Amino acid sequence: MAIPPTETFDEAAFRQVLARFATGVVVVTGATPDGPAGLTCQSFSSLSLDPPLVLLSTARSSTTWPRIAATGRFAVNVLAADQQEVSNRFAVSGADKFAGQGWRPGALGNPLLDGALAHVECDIDAVHDGGDHVIVVGRVRALEAPGLDAASPLVYYRSGYHALAD
């Protein structure tokens, strides 16, 4: 599908084209004064090995991210293919996202979700403007892969969840 250049921006075409890029799915969590907080995020990647940095972006409209950001740190929980329900729960606003979800505090005190393929705990290193999102750079302070090497990651592609096939 070719989309010709135009003077007006076609938001639907933009979404349609970018939906062809597969992403992993993570839940970003933090230990806030009001209790654990978390949100689903697809915009996550490694950024640098030296120093160890990761990058994520979240919508400016998020009511959860400012609560996590105020703590100065966060955890990234890389979801497994069987955690689609976890992703959906943490993507909604206003619910008790941790109800029924097992977790434990990590090395920095952030909630680490049971069943996740990996956990990365970070201090916030920088926050940048990204249009209707904020771009967050996290300095990695602790990480682990809790022994689920046989599990596949949860993948989001063309507006739906998928699992990797061997």
Secondary structure, DSSP 8 states (H G I E B T S, - for coil): ------SS--HHHHHHHHTTS-EE-EEEEEEETTEEEEEEES-EEEEETTTTEEEEEEETT-SSHHHHHTTTEEEEEE-BGGGHHHHHHHHSSSS-TTTT--EEE-TTS-EEETT-SEEEEEEEEEEEEETTEEEEEEEEEEEE--S-TTS-BEEEETTEEEE---
